[in-house]
Amino acid sequence: MASSFGKLRAWRVLLGLGLVALFAGHAAQWYRLPLLPRLESMLYDLRVRALAPRTLDDRIVVVDIDEKSLLERDRGGEGRWPWPRDRLARLVTLVLEQQASLVAVDLILSEKDRSSGLMVLEALAKDELKADAQFRQALEKWRPRLSFDQLFAQAMQAGPVVLGFAFHNGIAAVDSRLPEGVAAADWGLSALRAQSYPGYTGMLPEFLDAAAGAGHLNPLVDEDGVRRRVPLLIEHQGRYYPALSLAVLQAFTGVSELGLSRSTYGSGAEPRVESISVGPIEIPVDDALNALVPFRGAQGSFTYYSALDVLQGRLPADALKNRIVLIGTSASGLADLVATPFGVSFPGVEVHANLISGMLDARVLYRPAYTQGLELLSVLLLGCLMVFGGLWRKTRYTIGVGALALAGLLASSSALLWQEQLVLPLATSLACLLCLFAYQIAYGFFVQSRGMRQISDLFGSYVPPELVEKMAENPGAFTMVPVQRELTVLFADVRGFTSISEGLSPHDLSDLINTYLTAMSKVIREANQGTLDKYIGDAVMAFWGAPVEDPRHAQNAVLAALGMQAQARQLSQQFLKKGWPELRIGIGLNSGPMRVGDMGSKIRRAYTVMGDAVNLGSRLEGLTKHYGVGILIGEETQKRLSGWACREVDRVRVKGKNRPVAIFEPLGPDAELPETLAAELAQWQQVLLAYRAQDWEAALLLLASLQAQQPLSELYALYAKRIAHFQAHPPVAHWDGTTNHESK
């Protein structure tokens, strides 16, 4: 059986390590396991939602072109989108008049405004009305009012305004331009690992000239359609352009140059960039120059004012003073509602606001390259803990340890996210642990349960269920093959059982013996973890120390013997009420080397013990009646009872043995011994000394005092009778006080 379980353990380890290797390969990015990236995103979203500060940042305000702003004018709105540029110009002017620190327009203004009719009038002035001087004079007069693009450009000159543009895979829009951008060589690099696009939709030249800055509006959408990151720099034709949020930070701080911090982690032809700096502000990025958005909470983490209220003068006087104002839209029809960790209809303008807020607070989340190594280490450590932990502990303990490790992983990752803005990957470690959980549980049910059944089949009738369960933790360590061990054996017998059986009907006798054996077996097995060997009529045989090793086998056996005597007294009370005779039992115990295992014939075998120490235990049980005591133990058992009070009864030589042994009656732990009994025990020891010195007079004198205290003691009466015999018939020369017992 040990070999069988050894093979199972080997397979258990190999399969477990196979699972660990599978996930370790994913963590090392040798291949990609399906669903794990999605799980990683879900875990990231959960942590972001759980740890978001959910406080209002009043440094940043959103002027929202919302649904009510887009109502028709006859319904109190400003009309449907797109608005004429003069209306946007008026909106920017009103915002700047409130002393806003900066205005960012989350819109792309790449085409000329044709809503004023100026282009039609100019065409007429060049053609049909070319000769009409009065018309041309009027046109020149009205041109400044009808040039809405010029009005918007003029409005931007009143304060710092940052505009947006976009990159794409098409061709550049006609008449639109990009800001200058930055070459990699300006940072002393040949190239960066940024996203690259061949085409763009830029801004009108007059807008670009009037703006304080410009940034791209390109989103970075993950595979599940959720926006969690923003590409801070995008490459186009060898130059790099900032995101709108980064351009806002530059304009707000007055720092035009961007710095790059390079990473020393890993190797490769191109350097890794750890962060982008705007003056003293460091913004951590991944190797593609993307920044994680530090969401403050759900939509509404910033103050919103309707663009309609701004245009119609309904804002408090200082509502926008000294604030960064983002002009954007939450209207569903303008296609700027995006999916984020906080919902599927999150205004895109508030994504910019969250990133700007995080950059100002140095609170941008980051996932540096070395977290890949941490994830691999986590998979290996936690995986091996689960795999090898199950070899020496119960499956449920292993799962408990794994659960604690998982809880520690979740807690530490959450703490690092909260305190240090460090994002640790969790999905691979979590999936590895969950798979190992399932594997360990399956092993427990399908393999350990089989081991439990085998152990139970072999030992269940001998040992209590608790020991069977303990043995099932390591079935290979237990065998039925006979081995030599230090054990303690117990024999118990009902005194006068023959006369008891003669006085009872077969039915009553059966009830009596069944009740007695059941009670004694419970004391042995359940209360004191003993191994029940066999019943021989009314006799009971048990032992301690096998199949499960027990360093306290002697003490547990003696406790069982005392418990059996107490149980016998209780049974006697019950039996007397039924008219049955009183029950008295004798118990003998001995400790020493014994052969334990499956022994017997080919026809019938049993798990039992054999040896000289066993035989002496049986003889001691027979001597209890001779000495008038309930329990006798051998001297080897007495030596193992540290802190116990034992009465030395005699020194005996049993049949078939030449070496005498001392035998004792256990009385209980020293700490629980009554003072009167302790005094009696000391006096009895003086009796034995006088007896063995053949000082009969002194022995009788001491013994008389003891008999006065315990007149019914059969032991004292026995010694009084012996002394009287030796006074009349002195013992042989060189007598050492040993009593020979020739009968079994």
N, C-alpha and C positions, 0 to 999 in steps of 0.2 A: 504493500500500500504506500510506503514511503517513496518508492521509485515512481509509482503512478502520479503521486502528488508533486514530486519533483519535476516531472515532465510538464504537468499542468502549470506549475509556477514559471517554468522556462517559457512556455508559450504565452503565458499571461504577460510576462515582461516584454517579449519580442513584439507582440501585437500592440502593447501600450507604447513602446518606443517607436513603432511604426507610425502610430498616430502623431506622436510628438514630432517625428521627422517630417511628416506631411505638412504640418502647420509651420514648422521651422523653415521649410523651403519657401513657403509663401512669405514669411516674415523677412527672409533674406532676399526676397524679390527674384528668386530663380524662376518662378512661375506664378501664375495668378489663380487662386481658387475662386470659383463663382460664389456670389452672394456675400463674400467677406467685405469687399469695398462698400456694398450697400449697408451691411451691418455696422461698419466703421462710421459711416455717415450718420446712421440712426443714433449710435452711441454719442457721437459728437453733438448732435442736435439736442439730445436729452441733457447733456451736461451744460450746454450753452443756455438752454431754457431754465435749468435748475439753478444755475449760478449767476444769471444775469442780475445786475444791480436793481433794475426796475425803478430807477429814479429819473426824474425829469432833468434834462440838461438845458438850462435856460440861456446858455451862450449861443445856441443855434436855434433858429426859427425857420419854419417852412411856410412860405406863402404859396398856398395851394390853389391851383386852377382846378377847382372841384366841380361837382355836378351843378351846384347852384350858380357858379360863375358862368357856366356854359348855357344857361337858360337863355331863351330868346329875350330880346330887349323888352318886348311888350309884356314879358312875364317877370321882369325885374333883374334879368341877367345881363351879361355882356355879349351874348351871342355865341353861336357855335364855333368850334375850332376849324381851321386856324384863325386866330385873331389877326387883324391888321397890325403891322409893326408899330404904328403910332400908339396903339393901345398898350403894347408891350413897353414902348418907350415911356409912356405915362406911368405904367406900373413901376418900372425901374426908378423913374424920377421920384415918385412918391415914397418909395422905400428909402432911397438915399436922403430925401428930405427929412426923414425921421432919424437921420444920423446913424444909419446902419454901418457897421465896421466894414462889411464887404458883402457883395451880392454875387451869388453863383446861379447861373441859369442852366437848369437841367433840360435844355432843349437844343436841338440842332437847327441852326439858322444858316442854311447853305444856299438858299435860292433867293433871288430878288423878290421883293413884295410887289405884286401887281394889283393889289386891291384898291389902290388910290385912283387908278385911271390915268396916272401921269404918263405912262408909256404910250397910251392911246393918244393923249394930247400931243406928245412929242412927235408921234408918227404923223398926225394931222399937220403939225407945224412944218414938217419936212415935205409934205405932199400937197393935199388939197388946199390947205390954208397957208401955204408958204408965202403968198403975197399979202396976207392980211396982217399988217403991222400992228393993228390994235389987238388982234388975237395973240400975237407973239409977245406983245408987251404984257398982256394979262397973264400969259403963261409964265413968264419970268417972275412976275409978282407972286404967283401962287406956287411956284416950284418948291420953295422951301417947306411949305405946308403940306405939299402932296408927296414929297420925297420921304416916305415913311422909313425907309432904311437909313436915310441920313438923320432923321429924327432919333432913331434908336441909337445910332452911333454917337450923336450929340449927348443923349441921355447918359451914356456910359462914361462920358468924360467928367461927369459930376462926382464920381467916386469910383473906387476899385470894383470892377465887374469881371467875373470869370465866366467864360463861355464854354460850350461843349462841342465836340465833334466826334466822329466815329470812323473806325476802320472796318473794311470788309474785303472780301475776295474778288470784288468786281473792279471796275475802273473808277478813276477819280471823277467826282462831280464837276461839271463845267462851272467856271467862275469861282470855285471855292478854293480856299488856301488853308494850309496848315501852319502852325507856329514853327519856329526854327528847329526845335528838337535838339537833342544832344547826341554827339557821336561817341561811340565806345572809346575811341582814342582819347577823348577828353578825360576819361577816367583811367587812362593808361592800360586799356584792355583792347583786345582784338575783336571780341564779340561777347554778347551776353545771351543767356538761355531764355530769352523772352519770347512771347508770342509774336508772330510776324504776319503781316497782311500786305498784299500788293496794292490794294485800293483804299480809298478813303472818301468820306463826305465831310468836307471842311467847313469853313466860314467865309462869308463875303469879305473881301479885302478891307473894306472900311470898318467892319466889325472887329477884325483881327487887329487893326491899327489902334482902335479905340479901347480895346479890352485890356485889363490889367494882367490877364493870363488866360490860358485855355487848357482844357484837359479832355481826354477821350471819355466816352460814355460806354465803352464796350464792356459787357458783362462777362463773367466767367460762370458758366452753368455746368454743374456736375452732372453725372450720368443719370441721376434721378430727377433732374430738372430743377434742382434747388440751388440758389445762389448763396454760397458761403464765403467766397473769396472774390477779390477784385484784383485784376492785373495792374499793378502800379505803374509799370512801364510796358509799352508795346513798341516793337521794332517795325519800321517802315523805311525801306531803301537805305538801310545802314544807319538810321538815326532813331533815337528813342524818345517817346512822348509820354508824358505823365497822365495818370488818371485825373478826372475832375477833382476828386477829393484831395489828391496830392497837389494839384495846381492851386486849389483853394488854400491849402496849408502854406504853400510858398508865398502866395499873395498876402496872406494874413500876417505872416511873420516877417515879410520883406526879404526873405532869403531866396535868391534866384537860382543859386547853384545847388545841385543835388550831390550828396556824397554816397559812396558805396563802401560797405564793410565786407571784406572777403572772409570766407570760412577756410579753416585749415583742415576740416574733416574730409576724409575721403581723398580720392585721387582722380585725375582725368585731365584731358587736354584743355578744358576750359575751367576757369576758377569758379567756385561757388560763391554766390553773394548771400551773406547772412542778413543784411539790413540795408535800407536806404535811409540816409539822414538828411534832414532839413534843419540846418543849424545844429542846435543841441538835441533835437528830437530824433530818436532812432526808431525806425519802423521796421520790424522784423518781416522778412519775406522768405518764401521757399525758393528753390533753385530756378524756378521759372519767373521769379519776381512777382509772385502773387501774394497778397496780404489777406489773412483771415479777418473777416469783419467782426469787430467786437460789439455785438448787438447789446443794447442796453435793456431791451425787453420787447414786448409786443408793439404793434403800431401805436403811436401816440407817446413815444418816449421823448418827443420834442414838441414844443408849442406849435400848433397849426393856426394860421390865419387865412381865411378865404381871400383869394385875389379880388373877389367882388367887394369885400369889405374895405380892402385897401383902395381900390379904384373909386369907391363911393364915399371915402373919407370917414369910415366908421371905426377906425382903429384908435385905441388910446394913444395919447400924444407920445409916450415914451415906449411904446410896445416893441419897437425895433431898435431902439437906441443901443449902440455899442454891441450889436449882435451880428453874427454871421447869418445872412438870410439866403436860403436856398429857394429859388423859384422852380416849382415842379408841379406835378399833377397826381391826384389820387382818383381822377375820374376813370371809370371802367372803360369808357370808349376810347381812351387815348393810349391804350396798350402799354402802360407803364406800371402795371401791377404784377409783381413777380413773386415766385415761391422762395421762401426763406425758412430757416428753422422755426420761425414763429408763425407760419401760415402761408397759404398759397396766394393770398391777395394782399401782399405787402407793397406799399408804395416804393417804387424804385428810388425816388428822391430821398426817402428816409434811410435807404442803404448807404447813400453818400453821407448823410448826416451822422449815422452811427460810426462810420469809419473816420470822419473828421473829428468827432468827439473822442474816439479812442486814441487817435494820434496826438491830440492836444493833451490828453491825460497820460500818455505813454502806457496805454492799456490795450495795445493791439496784441491779439493772440498770436502765438507762433509755434511752429512745429519744426524745429531744427533737424538737420540731416541725421544727427546722432541718435534721434529717437528710434530710427530703424534698428540700430544695434541694441537699444534698450528693449525693443519689442522682441527681438530674437532671443535676448537673454531671458526675458520674462517667460517666453514660451518654453525654453529649455529648463529653467529652474522649476517653474510651477508644474510643468509636465512630468519631469523626473520625480518631483515630490509625490505626485499622484501615483505614478507607476511603481516606484520602489517603496513608497509608504504602505501600499497595500500588501506588501509581502510579509510584514511582521505585525500589522494591526488589523483589526476588523475593518471590513469594507466601510461600515458606517463611520468609523473613526477617520478613515482616509478621506471620505467625502467631507466629513466635518472639517478636517484640516484644509482640504481644498477650498471649501466654502469660506473659511477664514482668510485663506490666501487671496481668494477672489475679492472678498470684502476689503481686504487691505489694499489690493490693487485699485479697486474703484475709489476707495477713500483717498489714497495718495494721489491718484490722477486728478481727482476733483479738487484736492487741496492745492496741487500745483497749478491747476487752471485758475483757481480763485486768487491765490496769492502771487503767483509768478507769471500768469498768463501763458504757461507752458502746456501745450496740448500733447498728451501721450497717446499713442495708438492703443486701443483696447481690444478691437474685434478679434484679432488672431489669438491672443491669450485667452479671451473669454470663450471663443469657439473651441479652442483646444481643451480647456478645462471642462466645458459642457460635454464634449465628446468623451473625454475620459471619465466624467461622472457617469454617463450612460454606460460606458464600457465596464466600469467597476460595479455598477449596480447589476448589469447583466451577468457579470462574472459571479457576483454574490448570489444571485438567484439560481443560475443554471449550473454553476460549478461548485461553489461553496455549499449550496443546499444539498448537492449530491454528497459532498464530503461529510456534511452534517448527518445525512441519512446513514452513510457508511459507519461513521463513528457511533451513531445512536444504535445501529444494528449490532455493533460489536460490544459496546460498553454501556448502552442505555439501561440495561437491567442491573448493572453493577453500581453505577455512579449517578449522582443527582443531575437533573437537567442543566443546572448552572455549569457543572464541570464538563458536560457534553458540549455545551456551547463554547466553552473556553478551549476545549480540545479541537473543535472544528475550526478555530482560528489558524491552527497549524497542524492539519491532520497527519502530515508526513512525519511528525515527531513522535507519533504514538504507534505502537505495534503490539501484536499479540504474541510475538516471539518471546519466549522466556528470557529474562535478564536478571542480573543480580542487583539488588538495591537495599538501602537502609530503610526499613519500614517498621510500622507498629501494627501488631495484630491483636484482635479482641475476640474472646470467646465468652459467650453468655449462655447460661442454662437455668431452667426453672427447677428449683429444689423441690423434691418430692413430687415430681410430675406424675409418676406412676400411680401414687395413691390419689392424686387429683383426678386423673383420668378414670380411675375405678369408681369414683363417687359421682360422676356426671354421665348424663345420657350422651349418645354420639352427637346429637344436634347441639347440645350445650357445649360439649367438648370442642366441637368444630368452631363454634362462635368464640369461645374463650381463646383458643390458639390463634385464630385469625385476628382477633382484636389485639392480642398481645404482640404478635409478630408485626402487625401494621404499625403499632405505636413505636416499637423498638426500631423498626426500619426508618421511620421518619426522623427519629432522634439521630440515627447514624448518618443517613444520607442528606437530609434537608438542613438539619440544624448544625451539623458538624462536618459536612463535606467528606464523609467516609465512603469507601467502596464496599458494598454489600457482597460478600462472597457467596454464602449459601445458608440454607436452613437445614438442620438435621433434626427432624421431629420438632421439639421445643427449643433446640439449641440454635444459636445465631453465631455466625462467623463473619467478621468484617476486618478490613485493614485500611491503613492510611499511608499515603505517599506514592501510590500508583493507582491508575495509570498517569494521573497528573502529579508531578512532584510537589511535595508539601514539606517545607523545612520545619514546620511546627507539627509534624505528624504525631509525635508523642503527646503533646499538650492537647491537640484536638481529639485524640483517641480517649484520653482521660476525661476530658469534658463530656464526651459522648457517654462514657461509662457512668459518670455522675448523673447525667441527664436521664439515662436509662433507669437508674435506681429511683430517681424522683418520679419518673413516669410509672414505674412499677407500683409505687406507693399510691399514686392516684388511681391506677387500675384496680388495686385491691379494694379501695373504697367503693368503686362501681360494682365490683364482683360481689362484695359482701351484701350489697343491696339486692342482688339477684339470687342470693343464697348460695353463691359459689364460694369455694375456699379462698383464703388469703393467698396472695401471690408473693413469693420471695425468690429473688434471682441471685446467682453468683456470677461474677465477671472476673475474668483473668486477662491481663494484658502483658505483652512483652515486646521489646524493640530489639532490632539487630539486623544483620544481613539475611536476606531472604531471596529465594528465587520466585519471581512473579511472571506470569504469562499464561498462555493458553496451554493447558496440560490435560492429559487424560488418554483415553484409548481412541481407536479409529471409530468406535461406535458412539462414544459420548466424551465430549471435552468441555472444559470450563476454564474461565479466567480466574486463577487462584494463586495462593502462595504456599511455598513449601520450605522446609529447612529446620535446623535445630531450634532457632529462635521461635518458630511457629509452634513446635512441639512443646516448648517450655510454657508458652502462653496458654496452651490447652491444659497442661498440668496445673498451672496456677488457678485456672477456673475451678478445677476439681478440689483444690486445697482451700477454697474460700469457706466451704462448709466445715472443714476440719478446724479452722481457726475462728469460725464464727464471725467473719467479716463479709461485707458485700462485694468488695473489690480488692483484688491483689494485683500488684504490678511488679515486674522484674526490676533488678537494679539498673539495667541499661535504660529502661524507661524512666526510672527515677532520676538518673543523671541528666536526662534531657528536660526535666521539669524545673527550669530556673525560676526561683521565686515562689515555689510551692512548698507547702508543709506536708510531709509524709511521715507516717508512723512505721518505723521498722518493725515488722511482725516477727521475723525469724531469719535464720540462715539455714537453708535447706539443701539437701542433695536428693534430686529426684531419681527415679528409676532409670538406669541406663546412662547416668552421668556421674563422673567422678568429681568434677569441680563443683563445690558448693556455691550457691548464689544467695544473695540477700533478697528478701521479698518485703514489699511495703504496702501499706494501705494509704492511698491518697486522701488527704483531708480538705484540700482547697488552697487557694492562693494565700501566701503569708499575710497579705494586707487585710484579708477578710477573716482571719482566724480569731475567734473570741479569746480573750485573755485566759479564761478558765481552761479552755482546751489547750492553749499553749503551755500553761503550767502543768496540766496533766501529761502532755506530751514530753515535757522535760523530765518529769518524775518517772515516766515509763522508760525513758532512755537510761536512767539510773538503775532501774530494775534489770534491764538487759545486761548492763555492765556487771552488776553483782552476780547475775545468773551465769554469765560466761566465765566469771572469775571463780565460780563455785562457792561464792559466799552466800550460802543458802539462807542463813538467818537474816542477813541484811536485805536479801531479795524478798523474803517473805514479809518482812516488816514494811518495806516500801509498797509491796503488792497489796498488803492488807489495807493500807491507806487508800490506794486506788480503788479497791473493791468496795470500800465504804462509800466512795463517790459514785461508782458505777457498779452496783451490786449485780446487774444482769449481764455484765460483760462476759461473753463466752471466752474471749481471749484471755482475760485475767484469770478466769476459772481454770482454763487449760494450763496456764503456767503455774498456778498454785498446785495443781495436781502433779505436774512434772517435777516441781521442786520436792514435793513430798516423796515422790518415787525415788529421786536421786538421793534424798537423805537416807532412805532405807537401802537403796542399791546404788552406790556411787558409780559415776560413769567410768569408762575405761581411761587408762593413762593417755595423756596427750589429747584429751577431748577438747575440742575448740568451740563447743556450743552449737555445732551443726546438727540439725535433725535430719535423719534419713527417712525418706518416704519411698517405700518399695512398691506400693500399689499405684495404679494410674487413676 
